Amino acid sequence: MSASGDEQLSAKERGELAELRQRVHALESGGSPRAARHHPFRSFGSVVLILVAALLAMLSVVAVWANSIVQDTDRYVKTVGPLASDPDVQKAATNRISAAVLAQIDVDALVQQLTDAASAKGVPPQAAKLLGNLDGPIESGLKQLVTGTVERVVTSNAFETVWVNGNRRAHAALVKALTGEADGTVKVENNQVVIDLGPIVAEVKDQLVAAGFTPAAKIPAVHTNFVVFASKDLGKIRSYVRVLEILGGWLPVIALLIAAAGVYVAFNRRHALIGAALAVFAAMLILGIGLTVFRDVYLNHLPSGVSQAAAGSVYDALVKFLRAGIRALAAVALFTAAGAFLAGPSRIAVVTRTGCRRSIGALRDVTTSAGLRLGAVGRFVHRFKRWIGVAILVVAAVVLFTWTYPTTAVVVWTAVITLVALAIREFLDHDGSTPSSTPSSGPDTGAAAAH
C-alpha cells in the first residue's frame, strides 16, 4: 500500500495496519519485539544458572564421596582394605615395624653376654677379644632376622586380617579425626592421621621367640604409628569435610533443580539441555584433572620420614570411588547431550531417527506378516506413545539418582536398557492398520523429537 493510501485510512485503521506490519516483521525475524528485547537477559540468566549447576555438580560428587567415607563403615573398609596387599604399603609397614623392634634390642649387651659366656667357658683371652669385635656382623645378622620375620608377618593373611579388622574398629575414631576430635586407635598427631601398629609388633615378637631368638621376649609393648594421611592443612580439611557432610544430601538435588531452571528459562531449551550436559561433563573433567594434580602436590609436601610410595597408594585408594563417581556423572552428561542432540532437527539426527524407525518398522512388518497380532497392545502404545516414552526416561533418571553409588557400568547399562525399552515401544506402536506404517523422511521426521 502506498503512502497516499495510508493517508486515506482512519487513525484506528492506521494503528491496526502498523501493528500488523510489526507482527509480520517480528515473524520474519523469528520472534516478537518483546521477545527480542528480553532475549539477551533470558539467555544470560540461563547461562549463569547452567554454570552454577555445573559447579554444584562438581561439589556434589565430592560431598557424596566424603559422606560415603565418613558415614559408611563398609565402604570405608572396602576402600582401605586392599591396601593390606599393596606392596608399597607393606614395605612401609615392614620398615616401620622393623625399626621399632630393633630399637628395643641392645646389640652391645648381646655381644657383652656372648663375651662373658666365652670367658666363663675358658676361652683364651685373644679369642674373647675377637668376639668383642663382632658387634657389627651381629647387628647386621640381627637386622636381617628381624626384617625377614616382619616381612613374613606383613605379607601373610594374618596382617590382612589385622589391617581390615583394625580399620573397621577404627572407623568411628577416624570420623572424629576428620571432624577434629582425636580418639582411640586412629588419632591426629602433628597434622597426621595415624594408625597404631602395636599389635603387629607383638606378632613379630612372638614369631622371633618361636624362631629361637630368646632376647626378643624382653621386648616391651611397642606402639608405632603408620601414617594414613598427612597434611599441614588438616584443620582446613576437617572444616571442608564437615561442610560437605552437612550439604552432601542436598547438593545433588539443588544442582539438578538449578540446571532444570537454566534449561527452562532458555529460549531454545534443547540447546540449553545440551549446554548444561556438556558443562557438567567439563566440570567432571576439571575435577578429575584436579585430583591428579593435587596428588602430586600432596606427595611433595609430605613430612619427612613418610613413604611417598605408600602415601600415594593410600591416596589412590581413598579417591578410588571419587574417581568412579566422576566417571559415572560424566557418562550421564554425555548420554544426555547425545540424546538431546539426536532429538533435534539436524540432518544427522533426522537420518538417525528415520533409519531406526524404518528398521524397527520393517521388523514389525515381518513379524505381523508371519502372524503376530499386536491388537489392543499396539493400539494402546500408539495412543500413549509419548507418555510411555516419558515414563521410560523418568524411570531411568530415578534409577540413576537413587542408586547408592552408581558406576560407569551402571550408567552404560541403564542407557542400553533405556534404548531397548524405547525400541520396544517403537516396535509395539501399531494403530491396527495392515501393514504397519513406516514413517518416511518427510514432514513427520521433524516432529520425531516429540516422541
DOLO-349343 format. One record per residue (C-alpha): y negated, z, x. Coordinates in steps of 0.2 Angstrom, whole numbers, plus 5000, padded with zeros to 4 digits. Last residue first. Layout:
% DOLO-349343
+-------+------+------+
! north !   up ! east !
+-------+------+------+
!     Y !    Z !    X !
...
+-------+------+------+
***
This chain:
% DOLO-349343
+-------+------+------+
! north !   up ! east !
+-------+------+------+
!  5194 ! 5103 ! 5042 !
!  5175 ! 5102 ! 5042 !
!  5176 ! 5094 ! 5059 !
!  5186 ! 5080 ! 5050 !
!  5170 ! 5074 ! 5042 !
!  5166 ! 5061 ! 5055 !
!  5183 ! 5054 ! 5053 !
!  5181 ! 5051 ! 5035 !
!  5169 ! 5037 ! 5037 !
!  5181 ! 5026 ! 5045 !
!  5194 ! 5029 ! 5059 !
!  5208 ! 5028 ! 5046 !
!  5216 ! 5043 ! 5037 !
!  5235 ! 5041 ! 5034 !
!  5239 ! 5043 ! 5016 !
!  5256 ! 5049 ! 5010 !
!  5267 ! 5035 ! 5003 !
!  5268 ! 5039 ! 4989 !
!  5254 ! 5050 ! 4981 !
!  5258 ! 5069 ! 4979 !
!  5242 ! 5076 ! 4987 !
!  5250 ! 5079 ! 5004 !
!  5244 ! 5091 ! 5017 !
!  5261 ! 5098 ! 5023 !
!  5260 ! 5089 ! 5040 !
!  5241 ! 5094 ! 5043 !
!  5245 ! 5112 ! 5039 !
!  5260 ! 5111 ! 5051 !
!  5248 ! 5103 ! 5065 !
!  5236 ! 5118 ! 5062 !
!  5250 ! 5130 ! 5064 !
!  5256 ! 5121 ! 5080 !
!  5238 ! 5122 ! 5087 !
!  5237 ! 5141 ! 5083 !
!  5254 ! 5144 ! 5091 !
!  5248 ! 5135 ! 5107 !
!  5231 ! 5144 ! 5107 !
!  5240 ! 5161 ! 5105 !
!  5252 ! 5156 ! 5119 !
!  5238 ! 5152 ! 5130 !
!  5228 ! 5169 ! 5126 !
!  5244 ! 5179 ! 5128 !
!  5248 ! 5171 ! 5145 !
!  5230 ! 5174 ! 5151 !
!  5233 ! 5192 ! 5147 !
!  5228 ! 5203 ! 5132 !
!  5227 ! 5222 ! 5135 !
!  5228 ! 5231 ! 5118 !
!  5229 ! 5215 ! 5107 !
!  5216 ! 5219 ! 5093 !
!  5204 ! 5205 ! 5098 !
!  5217 ! 5192 ! 5102 !
!  5227 ! 5195 ! 5087 !
!  5212 ! 5196 ! 5075 !
!  5205 ! 5179 ! 5083 !
!  5222 ! 5170 ! 5080 !
!  5222 ! 5177 ! 5062 !
!  5204 ! 5171 ! 5059 !
!  5209 ! 5154 ! 5065 !
!  5224 ! 5152 ! 5054 !
!  5214 ! 5159 ! 5039 !
!  5200 ! 5146 ! 5042 !
!  5213 ! 5132 ! 5042 !
!  5221 ! 5138 ! 5026 !
!  5204 ! 5139 ! 5018 !
!  5200 ! 5121 ! 5023 !
!  5217 ! 5114 ! 5017 !
!  5216 ! 5123 ! 5000 !
!  5219 ! 5108 ! 4989 !
!  5230 ! 5098 ! 5001 !
!  5240 ! 5114 ! 5005 !
!  5243 ! 5117 ! 4987 !
!  5248 ! 5099 ! 4983 !
!  5260 ! 5098 ! 4998 !
!  5268 ! 5115 ! 4993 !
!  5269 ! 5109 ! 4975 !
!  5279 ! 5094 ! 4980 !
!  5283 ! 5092 ! 4998 !
!  5298 ! 5081 ! 4995 !
!  5309 ! 5076 ! 5010 !
!  5320 ! 5061 ! 5006 !
!  5320 ! 5050 ! 5021 !
!  5304 ! 5041 ! 5015 !
!  5296 ! 5058 ! 5015 !
!  5302 ! 5062 ! 5033 !
!  5295 ! 5045 ! 5039 !
!  5279 ! 5047 ! 5030 !
!  5276 ! 5064 ! 5037 !
!  5279 ! 5058 ! 5055 !
!  5267 ! 5044 ! 5052 !
!  5254 ! 5057 ! 5045 !
!  5257 ! 5068 ! 5060 !
!  5253 ! 5053 ! 5072 !
!  5239 ! 5047 ! 5062 !
!  5231 ! 5064 ! 5061 !
!  5233 ! 5067 ! 5080 !
!  5226 ! 5050 ! 5084 !
!  5211 ! 5052 ! 5072 !
!  5207 ! 5069 ! 5079 !
!  5207 ! 5063 ! 5097 !
!  5198 ! 5047 ! 5093 !
!  5184 ! 5057 ! 5084 !
!  5183 ! 5070 ! 5098 !
!  5181 ! 5057 ! 5112 !
!  5169 ! 5047 ! 5102 !
!  5158 ! 5062 ! 5099 !
!  5156 ! 5068 ! 5081 !
!  5161 ! 5086 ! 5084 !
!  5177 ! 5097 ! 5080 !
!  5184 ! 5092 ! 5098 !
!  5169 ! 5100 ! 5106 !
!  5170 ! 5116 ! 5096 !
!  5189 ! 5117 ! 5100 !
!  5185 ! 5114 ! 5119 !
!  5172 ! 5127 ! 5119 !
!  5183 ! 5140 ! 5111 !
!  5198 ! 5136 ! 5122 !
!  5187 ! 5138 ! 5137 !
!  5180 ! 5155 ! 5131 !
!  5197 ! 5162 ! 5127 !
!  5203 ! 5157 ! 5144 !
!  5188 ! 5166 ! 5152 !
!  5192 ! 5181 ! 5142 !
!  5210 ! 5181 ! 5149 !
!  5205 ! 5178 ! 5167 !
!  5193 ! 5192 ! 5166 !
!  5206 ! 5203 ! 5158 !
!  5218 ! 5199 ! 5172 !
!  5205 ! 5203 ! 5185 !
!  5202 ! 5220 ! 5178 !
!  5221 ! 5222 ! 5177 !
!  5223 ! 5220 ! 5196 !
!  5207 ! 5230 ! 5199 !
!  5216 ! 5246 ! 5204 !
!  5230 ! 5237 ! 5213 !
!  5218 ! 5226 ! 5224 !
!  5208 ! 5242 ! 5228 !
!  5223 ! 5251 ! 5234 !
!  5229 ! 5237 ! 5244 !
!  5212 ! 5235 ! 5252 !
!  5212 ! 5254 ! 5256 !
!  5229 ! 5252 ! 5264 !
!  5223 ! 5238 ! 5275 !
!  5206 ! 5247 ! 5279 !
!  5215 ! 5262 ! 5285 !
!  5203 ! 5277 ! 5284 !
!  5199 ! 5286 ! 5300 !
!  5181 ! 5282 ! 5300 !
!  5173 ! 5281 ! 5283 !
!  5174 ! 5265 ! 5273 !
!  5159 ! 5254 ! 5273 !
!  5166 ! 5238 ! 5278 !
!  5180 ! 5240 ! 5265 !
!  5168 ! 5242 ! 5251 !
!  5158 ! 5227 ! 5256 !
!  5173 ! 5216 ! 5257 !
!  5180 ! 5221 ! 5240 !
!  5162 ! 5219 ! 5233 !
!  5163 ! 5201 ! 5237 !
!  5179 ! 5198 ! 5229 !
!  5174 ! 5208 ! 5213 !
!  5158 ! 5199 ! 5212 !
!  5167 ! 5182 ! 5212 !
!  5177 ! 5188 ! 5197 !
!  5162 ! 5194 ! 5188 !
!  5152 ! 5178 ! 5191 !
!  5167 ! 5168 ! 5184 !
!  5168 ! 5179 ! 5169 !
!  5149 ! 5177 ! 5166 !
!  5151 ! 5158 ! 5168 !
!  5165 ! 5158 ! 5155 !
!  5154 ! 5169 ! 5143 !
!  5140 ! 5156 ! 5145 !
!  5153 ! 5142 ! 5142 !
!  5158 ! 5150 ! 5126 !
!  5140 ! 5153 ! 5120 !
!  5135 ! 5135 ! 5124 !
!  5149 ! 5128 ! 5115 !
!  5145 ! 5139 ! 5100 !
!  5127 ! 5134 ! 5101 !
!  5132 ! 5115 ! 5101 !
!  5142 ! 5119 ! 5085 !
!  5127 ! 5128 ! 5078 !
!  5115 ! 5115 ! 5080 !
!  5099 ! 5123 ! 5073 !
!  5103 ! 5139 ! 5081 !
!  5101 ! 5156 ! 5072 !
!  5119 ! 5157 ! 5068 !
!  5125 ! 5154 ! 5085 !
!  5114 ! 5167 ! 5093 !
!  5119 ! 5179 ! 5079 !
!  5138 ! 5176 ! 5082 !
!  5135 ! 5180 ! 5101 !
!  5126 ! 5196 ! 5096 !
!  5140 ! 5201 ! 5085 !
!  5153 ! 5197 ! 5098 !
!  5144 ! 5207 ! 5112 !
!  5142 ! 5222 ! 5100 !
!  5160 ! 5222 ! 5096 !
!  5165 ! 5221 ! 5114 !
!  5153 ! 5234 ! 5119 !
!  5158 ! 5247 ! 5106 !
!  5175 ! 5254 ! 5112 !
!  5169 ! 5255 ! 5131 !
!  5152 ! 5262 ! 5127 !
!  5156 ! 5280 ! 5131 !
!  5169 ! 5276 ! 5145 !
!  5156 ! 5264 ! 5152 !
!  5143 ! 5277 ! 5153 !
!  5155 ! 5290 ! 5161 !
!  5162 ! 5277 ! 5173 !
!  5144 ! 5272 ! 5178 !
!  5140 ! 5291 ! 5181 !
!  5155 ! 5293 ! 5192 !
!  5151 ! 5278 ! 5202 !
!  5134 ! 5285 ! 5205 !
!  5142 ! 5300 ! 5212 !
!  5154 ! 5290 ! 5222 !
!  5140 ! 5281 ! 5231 !
!  5146 ! 5285 ! 5249 !
!  5163 ! 5278 ! 5244 !
!  5181 ! 5282 ! 5246 !
!  5196 ! 5279 ! 5235 !
!  5214 ! 5284 ! 5236 !
!  5213 ! 5293 ! 5253 !
!  5229 ! 5302 ! 5258 !
!  5227 ! 5320 ! 5261 !
!  5237 ! 5332 ! 5272 !
!  5243 ! 5349 ! 5267 !
!  5256 ! 5357 ! 5278 !
!  5267 ! 5372 ! 5274 !
!  5272 ! 5379 ! 5291 !
!  5283 ! 5370 ! 5304 !
!  5295 ! 5383 ! 5311 !
!  5310 ! 5374 ! 5305 !
!  5304 ! 5359 ! 5315 !
!  5310 ! 5368 ! 5331 !
!  5328 ! 5365 ! 5325 !
!  5328 ! 5347 ! 5328 !
!  5346 ! 5344 ! 5324 !
!  5345 ! 5329 ! 5311 !
!  5345 ! 5342 ! 5297 !
!  5330 ! 5351 ! 5304 !
!  5321 ! 5334 ! 5305 !
!  5326 ! 5330 ! 5287 !
!  5320 ! 5346 ! 5280 !
!  5303 ! 5344 ! 5289 !
!  5301 ! 5326 ! 5283 !
!  5304 ! 5332 ! 5265 !
!  5291 ! 5346 ! 5268 !
!  5278 ! 5333 ! 5274 !
!  5281 ! 5323 ! 5259 !
!  5277 ! 5338 ! 5248 !
!  5261 ! 5340 ! 5257 !
!  5255 ! 5323 ! 5253 !
!  5239 ! 5329 ! 5244 !
!  5230 ! 5315 ! 5236 !
!  5212 ! 5310 ! 5239 !
!  5196 ! 5304 ! 5230 !
!  5183 ! 5303 ! 5244 !
!  5164 ! 5307 ! 5243 !
!  5167 ! 5321 ! 5256 !
!  5181 ! 5328 ! 5246 !
!  5184 ! 5324 ! 5228 !
!  5201 ! 5330 ! 5221 !
!  5218 ! 5324 ! 5216 !
!  5231 ! 5338 ! 5217 !
!  5222 ! 5351 ! 5207 !
!  5203 ! 5350 ! 5202 !
!  5187 ! 5341 ! 5205 !
!  5175 ! 5338 ! 5191 !
!  5163 ! 5324 ! 5193 !
!  5169 ! 5312 ! 5179 !
!  5179 ! 5302 ! 5192 !
!  5186 ! 5317 ! 5199 !
!  5190 ! 5325 ! 5182 !
!  5199 ! 5309 ! 5177 !
!  5209 ! 5310 ! 5193 !
!  5214 ! 5328 ! 5189 !
!  5221 ! 5322 ! 5172 !
!  5230 ! 5308 ! 5182 !
!  5238 ! 5319 ! 5195 !
!  5254 ! 5323 ! 5186 !
!  5257 ! 5304 ! 5184 !
!  5251 ! 5301 ! 5202 !
!  5263 ! 5314 ! 5208 !
!  5278 ! 5307 ! 5198 !
!  5275 ! 5290 ! 5205 !
!  5272 ! 5295 ! 5223 !
!  5287 ! 5307 ! 5223 !
!  5298 ! 5294 ! 5215 !
!  5293 ! 5281 ! 5227 !
!  5295 ! 5293 ! 5242 !
!  5313 ! 5297 ! 5236 !
!  5317 ! 5279 ! 5234 !
!  5315 ! 5277 ! 5253 !
!  5302 ! 5269 ! 5264 !
!  5292 ! 5284 ! 5266 !
!  5307 ! 5295 ! 5270 !
!  5314 ! 5283 ! 5283 !
!  5297 ! 5280 ! 5290 !
!  5294 ! 5299 ! 5292 !
!  5310 ! 5301 ! 5301 !
!  5306 ! 5287 ! 5313 !
!  5289 ! 5294 ! 5317 !
!  5296 ! 5311 ! 5320 !
!  5309 ! 5305 ! 5332 !
!  5297 ! 5293 ! 5341 !
!  5284 ! 5306 ! 5343 !
!  5297 ! 5318 ! 5350 !
!  5303 ! 5305 ! 5363 !
!  5285 ! 5303 ! 5368 !
!  5281 ! 5321 ! 5369 !
!  5297 ! 5324 ! 5379 !
!  5293 ! 5310 ! 5391 !
!  5276 ! 5318 ! 5394 !
!  5281 ! 5336 ! 5395 !
!  5295 ! 5332 ! 5408 !
!  5285 ! 5338 ! 5423 !
!  5292 ! 5356 ! 5420 !
!  5309 ! 5350 ! 5421 !
!  5306 ! 5344 ! 5439 !
!  5301 ! 5362 ! 5444 !
!  5317 ! 5368 ! 5437 !
!  5326 ! 5356 ! 5448 !
!  5317 ! 5362 ! 5463 !
!  5320 ! 5380 ! 5458 !
!  5339 ! 5378 ! 5458 !
!  5347 ! 5380 ! 5440 !
!  5354 ! 5397 ! 5438 !
!  5357 ! 5397 ! 5419 !
!  5342 ! 5408 ! 5416 !
!  5331 ! 5396 ! 5426 !
!  5337 ! 5381 ! 5415 !
!  5333 ! 5391 ! 5399 !
!  5316 ! 5396 ! 5406 !
!  5312 ! 5378 ! 5410 !
!  5318 ! 5372 ! 5392 !
!  5308 ! 5385 ! 5384 !
!  5292 ! 5380 ! 5394 !
!  5295 ! 5362 ! 5389 !
!  5296 ! 5367 ! 5371 !
!  5280 ! 5378 ! 5373 !
!  5271 ! 5363 ! 5380 !
!  5276 ! 5352 ! 5366 !
!  5269 ! 5364 ! 5353 !
!  5274 ! 5356 ! 5336 !
!  5262 ! 5358 ! 5321 !
!  5251 ! 5344 ! 5326 !
!  5266 ! 5333 ! 5327 !
!  5269 ! 5335 ! 5308 !
!  5251 ! 5331 ! 5303 !
!  5251 ! 5316 ! 5314 !
!  5267 ! 5310 ! 5307 !
!  5261 ! 5312 ! 5289 !
!  5245 ! 5302 ! 5292 !
!  5253 ! 5288 ! 5302 !
!  5268 ! 5286 ! 5289 !
!  5255 ! 5287 ! 5275 !
!  5245 ! 5273 ! 5282 !
!  5261 ! 5263 ! 5286 !
!  5267 ! 5265 ! 5268 !
!  5251 ! 5260 ! 5261 !
!  5250 ! 5244 ! 5272 !
!  5269 ! 5240 ! 5267 !
!  5266 ! 5242 ! 5249 !
!  5281 ! 5250 ! 5241 !
!  5273 ! 5266 ! 5235 !
!  5258 ! 5255 ! 5230 !
!  5269 ! 5248 ! 5215 !
!  5265 ! 5265 ! 5206 !
!  5246 ! 5263 ! 5206 !
!  5243 ! 5252 ! 5191 !
!  5258 ! 5256 ! 5181 !
!  5254 ! 5274 ! 5184 !
!  5236 ! 5271 ! 5177 !
!  5243 ! 5261 ! 5163 !
!  5255 ! 5275 ! 5158 !
!  5241 ! 5288 ! 5159 !
!  5229 ! 5278 ! 5148 !
!  5212 ! 5287 ! 5147 !
!  5204 ! 5284 ! 5163 !
!  5212 ! 5268 ! 5169 !
!  5212 ! 5260 ! 5152 !
!  5194 ! 5266 ! 5149 !
!  5188 ! 5258 ! 5165 !
!  5196 ! 5242 ! 5161 !
!  5189 ! 5241 ! 5143 !
!  5171 ! 5245 ! 5151 !
!  5173 ! 5232 ! 5165 !
!  5178 ! 5218 ! 5152 !
!  5164 ! 5224 ! 5140 !
!  5151 ! 5223 ! 5154 !
!  5154 ! 5205 ! 5157 !
!  5154 ! 5202 ! 5138 !
!  5138 ! 5211 ! 5137 !
!  5130 ! 5199 ! 5149 !
!  5137 ! 5184 ! 5139 !
!  5130 ! 5192 ! 5123 !
!  5113 ! 5194 ! 5131 !
!  5113 ! 5175 ! 5137 !
!  5118 ! 5170 ! 5119 !
!  5105 ! 5180 ! 5111 !
!  5092 ! 5173 ! 5123 !
!  5097 ! 5155 ! 5120 !
!  5097 ! 5158 ! 5101 !
!  5080 ! 5165 ! 5101 !
!  5073 ! 5151 ! 5112 !
!  5081 ! 5138 ! 5100 !
!  5074 ! 5147 ! 5085 !
!  5056 ! 5148 ! 5093 !
!  5057 ! 5129 ! 5098 !
!  5062 ! 5123 ! 5081 !
!  5049 ! 5133 ! 5071 !
!  5036 ! 5119 ! 5071 !
!  5049 ! 5105 ! 5069 !
!  5057 ! 5115 ! 5055 !
!  5040 ! 5116 ! 5046 !
!  5037 ! 5098 ! 5048 !
!  5054 ! 5094 ! 5041 !
!  5069 ! 5086 ! 5051 !
!  5076 ! 5071 ! 5060 !
!  5060 ! 5061 ! 5064 !
!  5064 ! 5048 ! 5051 !
!  5066 ! 5062 ! 5038 !
!  5050 ! 5070 ! 5043 !
!  5040 ! 5054 ! 5042 !
!  5048 ! 5051 ! 5024 !
!  5043 ! 5069 ! 5019 !
!  5025 ! 5066 ! 5025 !
!  5024 ! 5050 ! 5016 !
!  5029 ! 5058 ! 5000 !
!  5017 ! 5072 ! 5003 !
!  5003 ! 5059 ! 5005 !
!  5008 ! 5050 ! 4990 !
!  5008 ! 5066 ! 4980 !
!  4991 ! 5070 ! 4986 !
!  4984 ! 5053 ! 4982 !
!  4992 ! 5054 ! 4965 !
!  4983 ! 5070 ! 4961 !
!  4966 ! 5064 ! 4968 !
!  4968 ! 5048 ! 4957 !
!  4973 ! 5032 ! 4964 !
!  4961 ! 5017 ! 4966 !
!  4956 ! 5022 ! 4984 !
!  4974 ! 5021 ! 4989 !
!  4974 ! 5003 ! 4984 !
!  4959 ! 4999 ! 4994 !
!  4968 ! 5007 ! 5009 !
!  4983 ! 4995 ! 5007 !
!  5000 ! 5000 ! 5000 !
+-------+------+------+
***
